[in-house]
Amino acid sequence: MMSRSYTNLLDLAAGNFAALGPAGGGRRRSGSFGSRRMPRVMTVPGTLSELDDEDDERAATSSVASDVPSSAICERLIVVANQLPVVARRRPDGRGWVFSWDDDSLLLRLRDGVPDEMEVLFIGTLRADVPAAEQEEVSQTLIDGFRCAPVFLPADLYDRFYQNFCKGYLWPLFHYMLPYAAAQSPSENGASAGGRFERASWEAYVLANKHFFEKIVEVINPEDDYVWVHDYHLMALPTFLRRRFNRLRIGFFLHSPFPSSEIYRSLPVREEILRTMLNCDLIGFHTFDYARHFLSCCSRMLGIEYQSKRGYIGLDYYGRTVGIKIMPVGIHMGQLQSVLRLPEMQQKVAELRQQFEGKTVLLGVDDTDIFKGINLKLLAFEYMLKTHPKWRGRAVLVQIANPARGKGKDIESIRAEIQDSCERINREFGQSGYSPIVLIDRNVPSVEKLAYYTVAECVVVTAVRDGMNLTPYEYIVCRQGIPSSESAPEVSGPRKSMLVISEFIGCSPSLSGAIRINPWNVESTAESLNEAISMSERDKELRHEKHYRYVSTHDVAYWSRSFIQDLERACKDHFRKPCWGIGLGFGFRVVALDPNFSKLSFDSIIMSYGRSKSRAIFLDYDGTLVPQASLYQKPSEELVSIINTLCSDKNNIVFIVSGRSKNSLGSMFSSCPILGIAAEHGYFLRWTRDEEWQTSTQSPDIGWMQMAEPVMNLYTGATDGSYIETKETALVWHHRDADQGFASSQAKEMLDHLESVLANEAVSVKSGQFIVEVKPQGVSKGLIAEKILLSMKEKGQQADFVLCIGDDRSDEDMFENIADAMKKGIVAPKTPLFACTVGQKPSKAKFYLDDTYEVVSMLSALAEVSEPDPTAGLTDDLATSVSSLDISDEQIQFSNTRIEGS
C-alpha cells in the first residue's frame, strides 16, 4: 500500500490540489519550513503580528482581497526566483554564515527600476547547503538584513526539480531540443543528464513550486503586494497563488526562449503549463518571436485568441485580460562603470594590450553548454584563417568558457570537443609567440572579463539558441569607457566596436548595427568575421554609437520599471470586478465579470416567467441548444419535448432563430407543430409548422453569389479542412476542421478580399465562430426579433417577458435590439428582458449561462411551470371537439397523443 504522503504527491503533480485540502490552509508541516510564520515585514529585530488561523481558513475558500484595496500599507514587490541574489559562505571557524549581495545577479539590479516608495522582498533558494537546525536562524538573518526569504528544499527534491526536470527536460525543450531518446545514465549525484518526460520529475517540479508558494504565504499581504515570478523554474507557481488569493497581482517573466508550437506541443503537460501561466496578470518575454510562439500555443491548444489594443497585446481568459509584455532585459550601467573605474582594471587592461600588441582580438564569452555554439565559433574562425591567410599571425580569438551550470555526459562531450578544436587550430596555424586560439576554461573575475571586453575589436556570439545573452551589451559599454573620467581605461582612438551575433539570441533584434549570422553556416560565419574586423573605422564608430545609445537608455532599471508599470496597468481593475475561482488542479482559473454581467439566476427568471402573460422566447440553435460540432446534430428527444411544452403554453411565442437553412431547421423540428422558425438569420420566417415560409425582405438579387463563390473556392482549395455551405440567400465558409492558426489568417484575408470584391453589392460580409458569411443587407437576428415583437404588439399580445439566448457574434445583434425594445415601446413597460449569452465572454447580453447543458436545464425549469394548452397543435375541428368533451385532463392528454400519433 502506498503511503499517504506518496498519494498526496501524485494528486499534487496531477494538479488535483483539492485532494490535498485548501492550498496553504491546512496544518503546516514540520521540518524545513519551521513551526511559525515568518514576520511579514521587519525593520528592526523582533516578531511582528502573524496571520491567525481564522484568516487561513477564510483564505482557503475565497480571495483574501477585499473589494476596496487598503491604503494603510505601502505597496511591496515580492520577487520570486529559483535563487536568491545572495552569496552565502561558512565562517572560517565553521560557526554560522556570512552573507553578501551577489553583484552579478539580475534580480538584485532590477531594484533600480522599482519606485522609491515600493519595498522589494526576494524569495528563492540559497546556493548553500544549510543544515535544518540552522535554517530558522539563517531565515531571520536574511529577512532582517537583506529582505530575503529563503526557501529550503530537501537535497533530493531540489536535484529532481532542478537537475532532472528544469535543466534535464524543460531547458532543452525550450531551446528546441526534442528528447528523442530515453534519459541517459544518471550522473554521480543522481541527476538525470536529460531525456524524455518523466512523471516523477514533473511531480518533483510541482512539489518544489508548492514549497515556494508556502514561503510566499508566510510573508504576503495579498491586498497590497505585487508578485513577480521569474523564469521556467516556477511556471506552476501562479496557479497555487491564484487559487489561494483570487485578486493577487501576479507578473511572470520568462528569461528563456519560448519554443514554437510544433516543439511545445510535444510536452505532455502542455495545457497545464499554459493555463498556469494564464493565471498571471502580465507575462513577459524578451522578443516578439517568443511571445508569438506562446500566443500561437494558446490559440492552437486552448482556442484563445489574442487582441491588440492601443499598442498592448492581451488575452481574454475567463473575463480577465492577461497582458503580454515584450521587453528585452538590459544591463546595469552603474555596476559595469564602477568596475571600469577600479585601479586594478587599468592594470589588467595594460597587461592585455601588451600581451596582444599588434594583434586583432576577437572575443567570445559563453557558458559551457550545448546551445552556446562555442565549437561552431572555433570552426568558423579556423575557416577564416584558411580562406583569408592575411589574418594568420594577426587575428586572435580569445574564448572565455564559463563553467557549465548543468551536469551530464553532453557537457563533458562539448568540453572535449572544444579542447580538441583549440589544439588542432593552434597546431595548424600557430607560430612562435602566436596562438590563434586562447581558451580560458575557468571562472573569470569581473575585472578580467571587462578588461578583455575593453581590448577586443569584435565580440562573437554563435549561440544556436539563447534567451537573451547580455554579452554584446556589456562589451559595448566597456568599449565606450567612462564619460569624463580620467581613471577609466582608455579606448584607443574614437569609441568603436563590432559585433557578430547569432540571429537565434534574444538581443539580436535590438542590435541593428551588428552582423547577424546563422551559426550553423560555418562558411558564412567565417566571412562575417572577416567583414567585421576588415570594416572601416568610420563604420565601426557609427555602429558603436547607435548600439551604445540603445544599451545606455534600455538598461535593467528601464526594463524593470517598464514591467512594473505595465503590471500596475494590467491589475487596475482587480478590485472593481466580481470574481471567483472555479476548476480543479491546473484547470483552476479565476472568472472575472463586469459588474453588469452576471449569471442568469433560475429562481429570478422562473419568478418573472410565472408573473407574465405574454412571453417571447428567442433561441439560437448551434452552440446554444446543442454543442458546436462539425457533424450534423439533431435535437434530442428531451429537447424537443421541452420546446413542445413551452410552445403549448398559450402565453408563449417561441422561435428558433438560426443561421441554418430553412430546410435544415424545418426537418430537425418537424415534430414541433407550433414552434416558430427564423432561418438564415431571419430571412425566412414561419410562425408554425403548417404555415408557408415568408421572407423578411423582397426577393434579393443573388447575382453577387457568382462573384463571391470563386473567391471562397480559392481559399477553400488552399485551406485543407474547410468547405463552403450554399444557402438560398447566403454563402458560408466553414473552417472549424482546418488548422486554426492558418485558417484564422485565411479567414481574415478572405474577409478583406470579399469586402473589396463585393463593395458595390447590397450584401454584408461578416466573420463568426469558425465561419465567414456573406448575406443580404438588412437581414439579421436582431431585426427579425424586433419584427416578431412588433407583430405580437399589433395582435394585442404585447410582450411582457422576453428571453433571448445565443452564443456567437450574430446573436449580439439580437441582444442589442432586445435591449432597446423598451425604449421603442415595442414591449410593455417594466418588461423583464433576459438577454443571455452562452459562455463567459464579452457580450452585449446582461446575463450568461456556462454551456448548452445549463441552457437546456433552464428551459426545462421554465417548461415545468408552464401551463400547456391541451388543444395546442390540433386542427380547429379537433380542438373544438376536444374542448366540448367533459373528460379528465389525463384523458385529454391521452387523446392528444393518439391523434398526433395517427
N, C-alpha and C positions, 0 to 999 in steps of 0.2 A: 504493500500500500504506500502511495506517495505521501510524503509529509504535507502538512497544511501549508507550510511556507513555500514548498515547491509548487503546489497547485495555485497558490496566490500569484506566484511569478508567472505562471502560464496565463492566468487571467489578465495580468497586467500587460504582458507582451502582446496578447491578442487584442489589447485595447479595452478589455472589459473592466474598467475602473470601478464600476458599480459593485462588482463581485468582491472588491476589497473594502467596501464601505466608503463613506464620503471622503473624498480626497483631502487629506490633511486634517480631517476632523475626528479621527479615531484616536486610540491610545498611541502615545509616542513610543517608539522603540528605544530600548536601551542601547548602549554601545557608542558608536562614533558621533551620534548627534546629541548626546547628553540628555539630562532629565529635565532641564528647564529651558525656557525660551531665551534667546539672545536679546539684549536690550535693543530697542528699535533704533534709537539714535543716542549717542553718548558724546558729550563734550568734556566731561571730567570722569575719572574713575568712579564707578558706582553702578547700581542697578536701578533702572527706571521701571515704571509700571509695565506690567505684562498683559497681553491679551488673555482674558479669562476664558474658562471653559464654555461659558454661555455664549460668548462670541463665536467660539469654534463651532458649536452646534448650529448656530444660525448661519454661519458662513458655509456650512456643508450643504445647505438646502437652497440657498439663494445668494444673490450677489450681496457682498458686504456694502457696496457703494450705495449711498442714498440718492434721492432724486436731485438733490442740490449739493454740489461739491463744497466741501468745507474749505474755508479760507484761513482757519486758525493755524494750520501747519504749513510751512513753506513747501513748495513742490520739491521733489527729490528725484534724481535719476538713479535707478539701480541698473548697473551694467553687469550683465551675466555672460561669462565666457568659460571655456574649458579650464583656463589657467589664470590665476591672479597676476597682476603686474608687479609682483613682489618676488624678491630673491631671498630665500631662507638658507641660513648657514648655521651649523652647530658651533657653539662656542668652543674655543680651543680646549678648555678643561672638560668639555662634554656636558656641562651643566647649562641647560637652556639653549635658547636660539637667538640669533641676531638677524634682524630683517632690514631690508633696504629696498627702495623702489628699483624696478627694472627699467632703466632708461631707454631700452630698445623696444619696450612694449608699446604697441599701437594704442592699447586701451588706456594706458596712462596719459598719452598725449592728446586723446580726444577731449580731455577735461578743458583744454584751452578754448574749445568752442561752446562750452556749456555756459549759460548765463550766470553772472556772479551770484545771484540770489538762489541759485539751484545747487543743492548739495549733491555730491556724487558718492555712491556706495558701490563697491565692487564685490561680486560674488563669483567664486571659482575655486579650483583646486590649487594646492601648493605643489611646487616641484620639489618636494621633500617627503621623506617617509617619517611622519610624526607618530610616535607611539600613542596608543589610545589613552594612556594615563596622562599625557601632556596636551592632548587636543583641546581640552577646556581652557587651559591657561593660554595656549597659543591663539585660540579664537579671541579671547578677551584682549590680548595684546594687540592683535591686528585690528580689531574694531576700534580700540582706544587710539592707537597711533596712526593707523593707515586707512581707516574707514573701509576695511576689507573683511568680508565674512567668508571664511574658508569652508569648503565642502570636503569632508574626509571620506573618501571611498575606500573600501577594503581593497587590498592589492590585487586579489584575483579578479574582483569585479572590474576594477579600472583596466586591467590588462585585457579582459574580454570586451569591455566597452570601447577602449581607445585603440589598442593594437589590432584586435580582431575585426570589429565592425567598422569603426571610423577609418582607420588607416588601411586595414586589410580589405575592406569591401567598398564603403561609401566613397572614399577619396579616389581610388582608381576609377570607379564608375563615373563619378562626376568629372573626371578628367578623360572620359571617353574610352576607358579600357574595360571591355566586357570580360567577365570571368568565365572563359570557355572551359577551363579545367577545374578540377576539384582543388581544394586548398592544399598547398604544399605542406611538407612536414613542418611541424611547429619548431620554432627556434628554442634556444636553451631556456628562456623564461616562459615558455608555453604559449607565446603569441603566435597566431597563425600568420604565415607570410603572405596571405592573400588567397583568394579563390572564390568559389560560389557562395551564394547566400546560405547562411546557417541560421535556423530558427533560434538556437540557443544564444547566438551572438546578438540577434535582434532583441531578445528578452533582456540581455545584459544592458544593451543600449537604452531601452525603455526604463529599466530599473535605475540606471545611473541618472537619467533625466529626472526621475521621480525624487532622487536624493537632492538634486539641485532645487527642485520645486519646494521640498520641505524646508530647505535653508531659506528660501525666499519668504516663505510663510512666516518664519520666525522674525523677520525684520521689516515686513512690508506694512505700509499704511495704504490700503488699496484706493482710498479716495483721492490721495494727493500724489502718489508716486507714479512715475513712468518707469517701465521696464524695457531695457534694450538688450535683446538676446543676440549673441554673436556666433555665427558660423554653424557648419553642418553637424558639429558635435551635439548640438542641443535643439535639433529640429522637433523633437517630441515635446519639449517643454511648454510651448504655447497652449497646447490642449489641456495640460494639467492646470496651468494658470487660469485659463478661460473658464474651466469647469468650476473652479473654486471662487473666482472673482469675475462675475459676468461683465462688469464695466471697467475692468482694469485696462489701462492704456499700455499696449504692448507693441514694440517695434522689433524687427528682426533684420539683420544684415548678413548676407551670405558672402563670405570672403573668397570662396572658391568659384570656379565656373559652375553654371547650371547646364547640364547636357541637353542635347536635342531630344525631342520626344521619342525618336526611334531608339535612342540609348536608354533614356529614363524608363520607358515602358517595360524594360526587362527587369526592373526592380520589383520583387514580389510584394512589397509593402508600398507600392507607388501611390495608391489612393490615400493611404493613411498619412503619408508624409505631406502630400499636397493639402489635405484637409487640416492637418495640424498647423501648417504654415498659414493657411487662410484664417486661422483663429487669431492671427495678429491683426493690428490696425494698419501697419505700414511694413512693407517688405522691400529691402534694399538690395540692389545689385550693382556691380562695378560698371557693366556695359549694357547697352541695349540688346546685344545678342543674347546675353544671359537672361535678361528679363523676357525677351521674346520667346525663348525656349520654355520658360516657366509658364507664360501665358498660353502657349501652344499646348502644353501638357494639361493645363486647366480646361482648355476647350475640348481637347480630344478625349480626356479621361473622365472629366466631371461635367462636361457640357456647359461650362461657364465662360461667357464671352466678356472681354474687357471693353471699356469705353474710355475715350479720351475727351476731356472737357477742360478747356482753358489751360492747356499745357500739362494737365495732370492725368495720369493713367489710373483707372480704378476698376476693380472687380466687384460686382454686386453679389454678395454672399449672404443669402437669407436676410436681406434688408440692411445689412451692414456693408459699407463701402470699404474695401480693403485697398489701400493705396499702394502703388508701385513706384519706388524711388530708384532713379538711375543716376548714380554719382560715384565716380571712382575716388578712392581714398587718396589722400595726399601725404606728404611727409611733414615732419616738424622742423621748420626752418631754424628755429632758435636752438634746438639741440645740435643740429649739424654745425651751425655757425659757432656755437660755444666750443665745440671740439676743434674747429679750424683755428680758433684763437689760442689754443694751448701751445706753450713753448715747445713741447716735445713733438708737436705736429710739424713745426717748421724744421726741426732737426730731421725728422723722418723723411720729409719731402726732399730735403737737400741730399740725403743719403740715396734716395731712389733716383734722383736726377743724375747723380754721379754714376750710379750703377748702370743706368740705361742711357748714358750720354751718347748722342749720335744715333740713337735707335728711335723707331716709331713704335710706341707701346699701344697695343690693343689689349683690352681688359675684359675678362669675364668674371662675374661674381655670382655663384649659384650654389644652392643646396645640392647635396649629392642624392639625387633620386632619379627615377626612371623617366620623369617628364621634363627635366630641365635641358635635355638635349646637349649635354656637355660634349659627348663624343662626336656628335654631328658638327659642332663648332670646330673641334680639332681636325676633323676630316676636311672641312671647308678651308681652314687655314692651310692645311697641307696641300690642297688642290691649288690654292692661290700661289703658294711658293713654287709649285710645279709649272703653272701657266704664266706666271709673272716673275721670272728669275731676278728682276731688279730688286725685289724685296728680300732676297736671301742675304743674310748678314745684316739687314737693316730693320726688319719688322720682327717684333717680339710679341707673342701672345702670353699674357700673364693670366692664368686661370686659378681663381680662388675657389676651392671646392669645400664649402662648409660641411661639417659633419652631418650625416643623414639623421632625420628625425624618426624615420621608421626603421624597422628591422626586417631581416629576411634574406633569402638567397638572391633575390633580384638585386638588392642593394650591393651585395658582395660582387655580383657579376658585373654590375655597372662600374664599380670601383676598379675592378681588374681590367675591364675594357679600356677605361680612361688611362690607366697606368701603362698598358701595352701601347696605346696610340702615342702617348707622350714619348716613350722610349724609342719607338720606331721613327717618329718625325725628327727627334733630336739626333738620332743616329744617322739619318739620311741627310739632313740639312745643317747639322751643327758644325761649327768651326771652332778653332781655338779662341776662347773668350766669348763665344757666341752660342747660346742655346735658344732656338726659335720658340720653344715652349718652356714656360716657368710654371710648374704646378705647385700650388700651395695647398696641401691636403691637411688642413688643421683649422682650429678656431682662430680667426684673425681678430685682434682687438680693433675697436673703432678707429683709433688714431691711425693704425697701419692701413686699414681699409680705405679711409678717406685720403690718406697720402697717395695710395695707388690711383684713386679717382682723380686726384689733382694732376698727376703726371701723365695720365693716359690720354692719347689723342682720340681714341674711339672706344666706346663700350659696345660689346657684342652680347646680345641675348638671343639664344636659339632654342628657347623652351618650346616643346611641341604642344604644351597646354599649360597655362598658368592663370590663376585667378586674377592677379593684379601685377605683381613684380614691381617693386619700387626702386630697383637698382638704377634705371635710367634717370629718375628724378634726383636721387642722391648725387649721381655723377654730375648732373647739370649744375646743381648748387655748388659743388666743390670746384667746378671749373670757373664759376663766377667769382669765387672768393668772397671776402668780407668787404662790403662797401665802406669806404672811408676808414679803413683800419690799417695802421702800419704794422700791427702784429700778425696780420693774416699772411699765410703763404701766398706768394705772388704767382699768378698765372702768366707765363711768359707772353708778352705781347697782348693784343686785344683779346677779350673774352671770346672763346670759341670752343666748340665741341662737336662731336659727330656720334650718331647712334645708328647701329644696325640691329634692328629688333624683329623678333618673330611676330607675324601677324596674328598669332594664336595666344597672345598675352593681353591681359586686361588694360594695360596702359597704352597699348598701341594706338587706339583711336584718338587719344589726346595729344599724341606727339606727331603732328602732321609733317614736321620737317625731317623726321627720321627716315632712313631707308628701310622699308618693310620687306621682309623676306619670308619665303616658305622654307623652314629649316630642313625639311626633308629633301629639298633640292640642293644637294651639296654644291654642284657646279654653279648654280645661280647665286648661292650664298657667297661663294668664293669671289665671284665678280663684284658682288656688292661690297665685300670687304676691300677689294682693290679700289672701287669707286670712292668709298668713304675716305680712305687715307690719301687718295690722289686728288681729292676735291680742292678747289681753290680756297685760299684763306678767307676771301670775302664771303663765299657761300657758307663756310663753316661759321663765320661770325653771325650772319643773318639767321641761320637756323638756330644757333645757340640763343640769340636774342629772343626769338619767338618762343622757344621752349622755356626759357627762364621766366619770361613774362607769365606764362601759364602756370608753371610749377610754383612760383612765389605767391601767386594770388589764389591758388587752389590747394592750399596746404591742409593738414589734418584738421586744423581748427575750422576751416571753411567747410570741410566735409561734415564734421560732427554738428556744427551749428545749423547747416542746411538740413541735415536729417532730423534734428530735434524740432526745428521749425515746422517741417512737414508732418512730423508725428503729432505735434500740437494741433495742427490744422485738421489732420485726419481724425482726431479724437474730440473735436469741438462739440459734437452732438451727443456725446456719450451719456450725459445726464439729462437729455431732453426727450429721448425716445424711450417708450416702454420696451423692455426686453426680457427674455427668459431663455434658459438653456434647455435644449432637447437633444436626445440621442444618447447612445452608449458608446463607450470606448473612444476610438479615434473618429467615430462618426459624430461625436458631440460637437455642437455648434450653438452659438447664441443667435436667436432670432430677434432682430430689432425692427420695430414698426413705427410708422408715422403715428402721432397721437390720434389722428383722424381715421386711421386704418386699423380695423380690429377684426377679430374672428367672429363670424356670424354665430350668434347665440341661438340654439334651437328653441330655448324657452321663449326668447323675445319674439322670434318670427312666428312661433305657434300661437302666442297670445294675440299678435296683430292679425294673424290669419283668421283666428276664431271670431274676432270682432267685426271683420269686414264683410260686405255684402256683394261686392263686385270686384273680382280679382283678375289681374292679368299676370300670366306666368310665361316668361320667355326663356327657353333653354337652348343653349348650343349643344351640339352632339359630340363630335370628336374632341377628346381631352376634357369633356365636361360630364357627359353621361357614361361614356366608355373611355378607357385609357387611349392615349395616342399610340397608334401602331401602324406599321406598314401594310399589314394584312387587312383585308376587308372584315370588319367586325359588325355583326348583327347585335341588336339589343337583346339582353337576356329576358327570359320569361318573367323574372321578378320585376325588371324594369318596365316591361310592357304592362304588367298588372298594376304597378304603381301609377303609371301615366293614365291608364284607363280609369282608375279610381279617381284621380284628380279631375279628369275630363268629365266624369259623370256627375260631379257636383255642379248644380245649375248656376252656382255663383262664380264659377271659374271659366276663364278663357285661357287655354293652354296652347302654346305654339312652340314647335321646334324651329329654331332659326339657325340655319347652317349654310356653309358654302358648298355643300354637296349638291349634286344634280337632283332634279325633281324625281326622276325615275328611281334613283338610288334610295332616296328618303321614302318615296311612296311605297316601294317594295318592302323596306325594312319595317315600316309602321302600318302595314296593310291591315293588321288586326286591331288598330286603334281607330274606330269609326268617327269619333268626333274630335280628333286631335287636329289642330291647325298646323300647317307646314309652310314655312317660308324658305324656299330653296334658292340656291345660287345667290346667297346674301340678300334674299328678298326680292329678286327679280320675278320669280314665280311664287304665287301665293294661292293657297286654298284654305278654307275655313274648316271643312270636314272632308272625309274620305270620298263621299259621293258627289262633291261639287267639282266643277271643272276648274282647271288651273287658270288663274288670272295673271296678267303681267302688270307690274307696278308702274311701268312707263310704256311709251309707244314702242312698237317693234323696232329694235335697234338695227342700224346698218352694221352688219358684221363683216364688211369688206376689209376691215382692219386685220382680221384674222389671217388673211393671205399675206399681210406684211409682217405680222408678229411671229407666225409659225416657223418660217425659215430661220429667224433669229434664235428661237428656242431650240430648234433642231440642231443648230450649230453648237450650242452649249451642251445639249443632251449627248451628242456624239463625242464631245470632249470630256464629259464628266461621267465616268463609269458609275452605275447605280442610280442614275437619275432617269426620270421619264416625264412625259407630257400627258396631262389629262385634258381632254377636249370636252367642254360642256357646250350647251346650246348658245350661251351668250358669253362665255369666258374661256380663257386658256390658263391652265395652271401647270407650272413646272415644279415637280416634287424632287427633293434631294435628300430625304431622310436616310436612305440606304447608301448614300455616297460617302466618301471620305469627308468628314465635316470641315476640316481645315481648308481643303481645296474647294469643296462645294460652297462654303460661305463666301470665299473670294469670288467664285464664279457667279454666285447669286448677286453680289454687289455690282459686278461688271455687267451682268445681264440687265439689271435694273436700269443702269445708266444707258445701256445700248437701246433698250426698248423705249425708254423715255425720249431718246433722241429720234428714233425711227417713227414713233407714234405721236410726236409733238403736236401735229395738226389734227389729230383724231380725237373724237369725243369719248375717250377711254381713260381710265386711271390704272396706273401700274403700281402695285404695292407688294412688299415682301411680308411674309408671315412666318409662322413656325415651320421651318423646313420647306417653304414654298415661295414662289414668285408668281403673282397672279395678275392677269390683265382682264379687266371687266369694264362694262359701260359706265360712264359717268352718271351720277345721280342714283346709283344703286349702292346701298349699304344697309347693314343690320340696324343701324340707328334710325335711318329714315323709315324702314318698314315697321319697326316697333312703334314709332310715332304715328304712323298711318293706322295701325291696328288700334291704338289708344283713341285716336280721333274717331274711328268708326264706332267704337264702343260708346263714346260720348254721344254721337249722333243717334244711336239706337236707344238712348236713355239709360245706358248701363255704364255711366262714367266710373272709371276705376277708382276704388278707394284703398287698393292694395296692389303693389307692383313688385314682382320678383323677377330679377333678370340675372342669369348665371352664364358665364363664358370663361374662356381660358386664354385666348390669344389676342393679337392686335386688332383683328376685325371686330371683336366684341367690345373694344374700347369705344367705338362709335356708339354702340348701344348704351353703354354706361353713361356716356356724355349726354345723349338725348334724354335718357330717363331722368338724369339729374335736373335737367331744365324743364321737365314736363309740368311741374307745379307752377313754375313762373309763367308758362304759356297758357295755363288754365286748362290743360288737356285732362288732368286728373283732378279729383276732388280735393278741396283744401285739407291740409294736415294728413294727406295720404302717406302712409309709411312706404318709403322707397328702398327696396333692398337690392342694390346693385352689388353683385358678388363675383369676384374672380376666383379661379381655381389655382391655388399655389400662392405662396408669399412672395410677391414681386411688386415693383412699382406699377400702379394702376390708377385709373380714374374711378374705379369702384371704391366704395367705402368699407366693404366687407370682403372677407376671403374664407374659403374652406381649403383644407390641405390637399385633398385629392378627390378623384371621382367617387371613391367609396363614401367619403363624407357627404358628397352631393346626393348620392342615392339614398343614404341614411336620412338626410334632412327631408328629401321629398317623401320618403316613406313615413316619416313622422307627420308630415302635413296630410298625407293620404289617410292616416289613422283618425284624424279629427275632422275629415271631410264628411259631407252629408250627401252620399250618392243618390242620384235620381234613378229609380228602378226603370224608368222609361227611356233613359238616355241611350241613344244609338238605335232605337227602334224606328220603323216606319210610322207615319202618322196614324194609319188604321190600327196597327198593332198597339201603339201607345194608347189610343182611345179604348180599345178592348181591355187592355190590362188595367187601366185606371178605373173602369166600371166594375171590375170584379171585387167581391168582398172576401178577400183571402189574406192570409198572413204574409208578412214580409219574407219569411223563409220560402213560401210557395212562389212568390213573385220572383225571387232570385232564381229559383229552380227553373221557372218557366222561361225567364230571360236567357238563361244558359242554354236551354233546349232549343229556343227559337234561333239564337245566334249560331248554335252548332248546326242547325239544319240549313 
